[in-house]
Amino acid sequence: MAITVNGVEITEAQVQAEMDNHADTPSPRDAAVQQLVLHQLLLQKAKESGLDTSNEGQAIGELLDKELQFTPVDEEACLAFYDANPEQFSQGDSAAASHILFPPGSGDELAAMLAKAKAEGVLAEVQADPSRFADLAREHSTCPSGKQGGDLGQFGRGQMVPAFEQAAFSTEAGQIAPQLVETQFGYHIIQVNDRQDGGQVAFEDIKERLQQYLNQMASRQAMHECLSKLVDAAKIEGYAMPGL
């Protein structure tokens, strides 16, 4: 049975072409049909509104600019949301670190001793001149991060293996861990670049991003309501649209 939207047919060729845009969805065909139905409904609404639909995308854009009206969220509303949802604005301890990784050896005791001795020698070098850390990481580290001077970026508790985490979170920012850290990956020289204690994120630090987020949510809600009304009022045959 053909799919029609208020008497306008959506052809199988249109569905097949649209499916390419939804290949990563659980049901590409359903996603394609739903997209085409909504597109047709918006296009019909644009025509009813007297808009020039020779350029369909432009016409639908003008329609949505007109229809999706909502009051932008102000700072007072942001603060109310912040106060009402404190759990969404808490963060755990975090650290940013770099490391130089040496392999644990090839499985025999002598190789392990030599690997550790080499690591200890480089540790002495970076302790004597911390400014050389990145260069020595590029020269010696077997971790891919060595290409970036050993930089591992920022991480929270539970994201690194226990021995590495303990050393990183017990070393002050700007310092190098005093001892080699041994893990299943080998021997690490760790430089802690930054440390942040967990706790509540200050409203001033999150205000702009929160306002942007809440405005996006308001826009999506307005879009949802607009599309729901169009679907409810339409005569759609050959396909059962899911609830929006």
C-alpha positions in Angstrom: 0.0 0.0 0.0 1.3 3.4 -1.0 2.3 5.9 1.8 0.4 9.1 1.5 0.4 12.3 3.5 -2.8 14.3 3.1 -3.1 12.7 -0.3 0.5 13.3 -1.4 2.4 10.1 -2.1 5.8 9.2 -0.7 7.3 7.0 -3.3 9.5 3.9 -2.7 12.3 5.6 -4.6 12.2 8.5 -2.1 12.3 6.1 0.8 15.3 4.2 -0.6 17.2 7.4 -1.3 16.5 8.7 2.2 17.6 5.5 3.9 21.2 6.3 3.1 20.9 9.2 5.7 19.8 6.8 8.4 22.2 3.8 8.0 23.3 4.0 11.6 19.8 3.8 13.1 18.1 0.5 14.3 15.6 0.6 11.5 16.8 2.8 8.6 13.5 2.3 6.7 11.3 3.5 9.5 13.6 6.4 10.2 13.5 7.3 6.5 9.7 7.1 6.2 9.2 9.2 9.3 11.6 11.9 8.1 9.9 12.0 4.7 6.4 12.2 6.4 7.5 15.1 8.7 9.2 16.9 5.8 6.0 16.6 3.7 3.9 17.9 6.6 6.2 20.9 7.1 6.2 21.6 3.4 2.4 21.5 3.2 2.2 23.8 6.3 4.6 26.2 4.6 2.4 26.3 1.5 -0.6 27.0 3.6 1.2 29.9 5.2 1.9 31.5 1.8 5.6 30.8 1.7 7.4 30.3 -1.5 8.2 26.5 -1.6 10.3 26.4 -4.7 13.3 25.9 -2.3 11.8 23.4 0.1 14.6 23.6 2.7 14.4 27.4 2.8 10.6 27.4 3.0 10.7 25.0 6.0 13.3 27.0 7.7 11.2 30.2 7.4 8.2 28.3 8.7 10.0 27.0 11.7 11.5 30.5 12.5 7.9 31.7 12.5 6.3 28.8 14.4 8.9 27.9 17.0 8.5 30.8 19.2 9.5 30.5 22.9 10.7 32.8 25.6 14.5 32.6 25.9 15.7 31.4 29.3 17.1 34.2 31.5 19.6 34.1 34.3 16.9 33.8 37.0 15.5 30.7 35.4 19.0 29.2 35.0 19.6 29.8 38.7 16.3 28.2 39.6 17.2 25.1 37.6 20.7 25.1 39.2 19.3 25.3 42.7 16.7 22.6 42.0 19.1 20.1 40.5 22.3 20.2 42.6 23.2 16.6 41.7 23.7 17.6 38.1 26.4 20.2 39.0 28.7 18.2 41.2 32.0 16.7 40.1 34.5 14.4 41.5 38.3 14.9 42.0 40.2 15.2 38.8 43.8 15.4 37.7 45.7 16.1 34.5 49.0 14.3 34.1 51.8 13.3 31.7 53.8 10.2 31.9 56.9 8.4 30.5 56.3 4.7 30.2 58.9 2.1 30.1 58.1 -1.6 29.3 58.2 -4.1 32.1 60.8 -6.2 30.4 60.6 -9.2 28.2 59.6 -11.7 30.9 63.0 -12.5 32.5 64.4 -11.0 35.7 67.5 -9.5 34.0 65.4 -7.7 31.4 63.1 -6.3 34.1 66.1 -5.1 36.1 67.5 -3.3 33.0 64.1 -1.7 32.2 63.7 -0.5 35.7 67.3 0.9 35.8 66.7 2.8 32.6 63.5 4.3 34.0 65.2 5.3 37.2 67.9 7.0 35.2 65.4 9.1 33.2 63.5 9.8 36.5 66.7 11.3 37.9 67.0 13.5 34.7 63.5 14.9 34.9 63.8 15.5 38.7 67.0 17.5 38.0 65.3 19.5 35.1 61.5 19.1 34.9 61.4 21.3 31.8 62.8 18.3 29.9 59.9 16.1 30.7 58.1 16.4 27.3 61.3 15.9 25.3 62.3 12.8 27.3 58.7 11.4 26.9 59.0 11.8 23.2 62.4 10.1 23.3 61.8 7.2 25.6 58.0 6.6 26.3 56.5 3.4 24.7 53.0 4.9 25.2 51.4 6.6 22.2 51.0 9.7 24.4 54.8 10.0 24.1 54.3 11.8 20.8 52.4 14.5 22.7 55.1 14.8 25.3 53.4 12.2 27.5 50.2 14.2 28.0 47.3 12.0 29.1 44.9 14.9 29.5 42.4 15.1 32.4 40.9 12.1 34.2 38.9 11.4 37.3 39.2 8.8 40.0 38.5 5.3 38.8 39.7 6.0 35.3 43.3 4.9 35.8 44.8 1.7 37.2 45.0 1.9 41.0 48.8 2.4 41.4 48.8 5.1 38.8 45.8 6.8 40.3 47.2 6.7 43.8 50.4 8.4 42.7 48.6 11.0 40.6 46.2 12.0 43.3 48.9 12.1 46.0 51.2 14.4 44.0 50.8 18.1 44.0 50.1 20.0 40.8 53.2 21.0 39.0 55.3 18.2 40.7 56.7 14.9 39.5 55.9 11.8 41.5 59.1 11.0 43.6 59.2 7.3 42.7 58.6 5.1 39.7 55.1 3.7 39.6 54.9 0.1 38.5 51.7 -1.2 36.8 50.9 -4.1 34.5 51.9 -1.8 31.6 55.4 -1.2 32.9 57.2 1.6 34.8 55.8 5.1 34.8 57.3 8.5 35.5 54.4 10.7 36.3 54.2 14.5 36.2 51.0 16.0 37.6 50.0 19.1 35.6 46.8 20.0 37.4 44.7 18.9 40.4 41.0 19.8 41.0 39.1 18.8 44.2 35.6 17.6 43.7 32.5 19.4 44.8 29.7 21.7 43.5 30.4 23.6 40.3 29.9 27.3 40.9 26.9 28.8 39.2 29.0 31.5 37.6 31.3 28.9 36.0 28.3 27.0 34.5 25.9 29.8 33.8 26.5 30.4 30.1 26.6 26.7 29.2 23.4 26.1 31.3 21.6 28.9 29.6 22.5 27.5 26.2 21.4 24.0 27.2 18.1 25.2 28.6 17.4 27.2 25.5 18.1 24.2 23.3 15.7 22.1 25.4 13.0 24.8 25.0 13.6 24.9 21.3 13.3 21.1 21.0 10.1 21.1 23.1 8.6 23.7 20.8 9.6 21.6 17.7 8.1 18.5 19.3 4.8 20.2 20.0 4.7 21.7 16.4 5.3 18.3 14.8 2.9 16.5 17.1 0.1 18.9 16.1 0.9 18.4 12.4 0.9 14.6 12.7 -2.3 14.5 14.8 -4.1 16.7 12.3 -2.9 14.9 9.2 -4.3 12.0 7.2 -1.4 9.5 6.9 -2.1 6.3 5.0 0.2 3.3 4.5 2.3 3.9 7.5 1.6 4.2 11.3 3.6 7.1 12.7 4.8 6.5 16.2 3.8 8.9 19.0 6.1 11.9 19.0 
